[in-house]
Amino acid sequence: MSEHLTPLPETSLSPRRLRLAALIGAVLFGSIVVIGVGVRISHARNLRQWTDEQAIPSVVVSHPDAIDGKAPLELPAQMDAFTNAPIYARTSGYLKSWNKDIGAPVKAGDLLAVIDTPDLDQQLLQAQADVATARANASLAATTAKRWQVLHATDPDSVSQQSVDQYNGDLAAKQAQVTAAQANLDRLKALKSYARIVAPFDGRLTARNTDVGALVTADSSGTPMFTVADTSKLRVYVRVPQVYAPGIHRGDQATLTVPEYPGKTFTAKVEADARSITPTSGTTLVQLVVDNPDGRLLPSSYASVSFNLVADTQGVRVPAEALIFDDKGLHVATLDSDDHVQFKTVTIRRDYGKTIELGSGLSSSDRVIVNPPDGLASGDQVRIAKNPQPAAKPHEKV
């Protein structure tokens, strides 16, 4: 059985339909080409605009802080006891006992220690014997001189005046020996009195560097036996830079802080200053006094002292990072109304570390560039970064 295949009918497209299909294809292809070219042109324009924008440097600006009439100045300081006395031995011997230990409060005249002085005791006995001998010799010389004076007065021919003068001179020499022997005895008695170590004033014992049985020598070049300090008041020493020295006067008050009492302030008063500048540091030494009735402040510790200086002229403060120093001098970069860079020459009045007080060149209405980028030139266009940086306050620490 043979199969017969039925042929499909042939379809023929008319020339009109072919032209229409070709036209539609051309339109679609052209549209694709136009859209692609447009997208590429748009991307190129955006890239060129982005590149141009990135070529403009971005800066952070800060408005200068106008001075309000006061110029806080904070400096490190060291505190010392109002009166501090290292106590050395004035006589040699062995420490027999001590009565006060470190930290103990003492009154003037309180017994701190006793020194056993066997050598000195023997010297005292010898000195007493020397005084007795000298007095006996002087007494004999006085009797002899008196007798010769009587003989000369009774019979001048039998006793010469020279003999009388000789015995009178011997009496004077013997009397001088009595005086010398007595002075030596008094000296040894004074040394013996130093065997009792007593407190020179009211205060507190801050050091004890000896113990029972230790050899004690009369020498002030070594370590003191005790140290007594009066801490009811403390002296505060501050080295003030030369530029601030004229603004600090005797009687001015300052605020004192110490790290062991965070948030606690103490009031100190300027008592004196050296009235001279140290060449090596360019500073003058200022002494303040702070009351310390409860003993909270410790001598020989470090503190921070803040002065409130009165600003006698107007000025502004800017961040220290805004300053530019080059071959043209000291200046800062500012922005005009069109965000173009303008450099202004300035002068420094005071340096607070993180901020700088300027005496001239800027006003509080200027916009100052902080950390200006390298290569920035006058007239350059810049972009202002968001969140402009305010000027740091002078009391902020670095």
Helices and strands as residue ranges (DSSP letters): H 15-55, E 58-62, E 65-66, E 70-87, E 93-98, E 105-106, E 111-116, H 118-154, H 161-193, E 196-198, E 203-208, E 215-216, E 226-241, G 242-247, E 253-257, E 266-273, E 283-291, E 302-310, E 316-319, G 320-322, E 323-326, E 329-335, E 341-345, E 347-351, E 355-360, E 367-370, E 383-384
